[in-house]
Amino acid sequence: MGWESFLKAVLYNIDIFAGPVVTLLYPLYSSIRVIESPSRLDDQQWLTYWVLYSFMTLFELSFSRVLEWLPFWPYVKLIATCWLVLPVFKGAAYVYENFVR
């Protein structure tokens, strides 16, 4: 019964545990690696990510009163951030190529 409760609590709060890893730790690590690489394509991915992350944070700060009424917002943010960050999707590069350029 102890493991069940623990697992249920972890799954219920996955956004709290995974959020900082996905939004900050992995991008920081990848950005440091990219600074050392000669490729400009990687720079584009991570610079675009940090700009989008800043916009997302500004949006959250501006509309915090509205967002606290939406119980699914943390999960939407986590999924969107995973799409932007994960190398499989390269969402930040996609946003740059299709919306910024």
N, C-alpha and C positions, 0 to 999 in steps of 0.2 A: 504494500500500500504506500510506502514511502517513495519508491521510484515512480509510481504512477502519479502521485501528487507533484513530484518534482518535474517530471516530463510534461505534465499538463501545464504547469506554471511557465516552463520554458517556452512551450509552443504558444501559449496565450500571449506571452510578452516577447515574441521573436523580434519585433521591431526595436525593442529596447536593447536587446543583446546584439543583433546584427547591424542595426543602424549605424553606430559609430564605426564599426569595422568597414562597412561598405561605403559610407560617405566620407570618411576621413583617413583611416589607417591604410587601406589598400591604395587609394589615390595618392596619398603622400609618398608611400613606398615606390609606387610606379612613376611618379613625377621625378623623384630623385634618380631613379634608374634611367629615365628618358633624358635627363639633363646630361648624363654621361654618354649617351649614344649619339652617333653621327646622323641618324635619320631625322628628317624634318616632319615626317608623317606622324610619328609618335608625339612630337611637340604639339602639333595641331590637336590631336585627340585630347591631351591632358590640359592644355590651355583652355580649350573650349569647355571641358568639363568644369574647370574652376570658375569660369565665367557663369556657366549655367547653375552651378552650385550656389554662387553668390546671388543670382536672381531668385533661386528657389528659397534661399534663406531670407532675402528681403521680402519676398511674397509672404512667407510664413510670419514674419514679424509684423507686416502691415495688416494682414488679415487673421491674426491669431484669435480674435473674438469669434469670427465666423468658423474658423477651422476647428475650434474646440467643440463645436456642435456636430462635427462630422466624425463619427467613431472610426471610419475606415481611412481617414487621411494618413495616419502613420504608415499603413500598409501600401497605400497608393504611392506615397513618397519613397518607400523602400523599393518597390517594384520599379518605379521610374529611375531611381538612382542605380539599381542593378543594371537596367538597360543602358544607362549612360556609361557605366564604369566597366562592366565585364568585357573582356577582349573578344568573346564570342560574338557579341552584338555590336560593339563599337558605336554605341548610340550617340556619343558626343561628336564623333567624326561625321556621322550621318546628319546630325542637326547642322553642323557647320557647312557641309557640302550642299545640303538641300534648302537651308533657310537663311544662312548668313551670306553665302557667296552669291 
